[in-house]
């Protein structure tokens, strides 16, 4: 059975498809927040859901996810744990974070906005190793998009991988969903990487182990939905819609992702510590 409809979320694809050979799904709570775990086990499952073999976690968020919200620390900690489940790292493993997307288009600005809350330490560990020995070596690139840089995002990241030799790439991007209620209200973490633009029919070169040479964990938030999935009007087939409060929603989700990444990569930090370090 093939899944029709445009969504980057494995949990949505699995829900529409039901039980499938080669796909295992479960639901549970983490820090009081709902998590849906979908594991694609083999080629049959990958063909059925249209996604690579691997693990996909969807963390559901509450109505308020801005930094001052009561649920923010619990959500950031849960996100950090899910990232860790996709990317068990040795203590000294270096990480490259790729913030994907166009900062000038709000629904596509999740990556660039998240980058502002991510601790970058590679240069500090090289210059002052004793003072920063408790931190992991992290580097970050804001790739922009092909139309403004003239370069595929994957080409930029692959070049950096050859230079700095990370043991993992974390790619952060906006996603497309198929459920209006989930827009900017959940975060997907997966062990399979990502193909930027695939959710809106603008596929770019993939970020995955094959293209980067190291494992790639992808983190994303659905910010748009295919208009054709919520209307029978054929004239909407090439349009995408987004929530009215997209500006504040994307900023809140991006900050949450930044904090979750920090908690995953620098064990021992707390949300309060990150507040002081990133401002």
C-alpha angles and dihedrals in degrees: 000000000000122000116234124202131061117274136135092202115098090200092059093045091049093047092054093045099046120202113000136180109256095020126100122189134181139168129214141142129261120190086348093304124114117251127190115200120197120182119190104206106184148356092285091057092045091053092047096052097030092234134108124266110273146080125306124188123189116196113200115217133206128246092269119047103153117124094265094051119113093235096050099092093045092048093048092050092048091049091050090053093049091051088052091052090057094043117031103188135194114242095256097039113132121222134205115207116204114200103201129194145054113296090201095061110065100212089050096045099086094107098047092045093048089052090067090065098044122102113233112200111157094100092044094051090050095049100035108019096165095052093048101035091117091060128080118238107258131174127185136203129190100209101188115201134291093255093059102032104032089227133095111248089231091056091055093048094045091052090052091048090057090050104043099024102217121189091222141021120213111200119196120194146147116262139204120239137188100216117074091205092061098053107122087349101096141037125216121209118186139174095220105072124233144267104223114229095012093119092060096040095258101110117191129183111301127250105222142120092278095055099036100036091230134066115286125208116194125207121189148159124214107239103161138040130204106256090217090064092063100036137044091215106118090206089072095060093107097041133094126199131205136191121281091239093049095132097058093034094054092046092051094047092046092052090049090052091050092053092045091053091050092050091049096048101038109046113204096038120118130205088255090053090053090050089061095044101047100028 
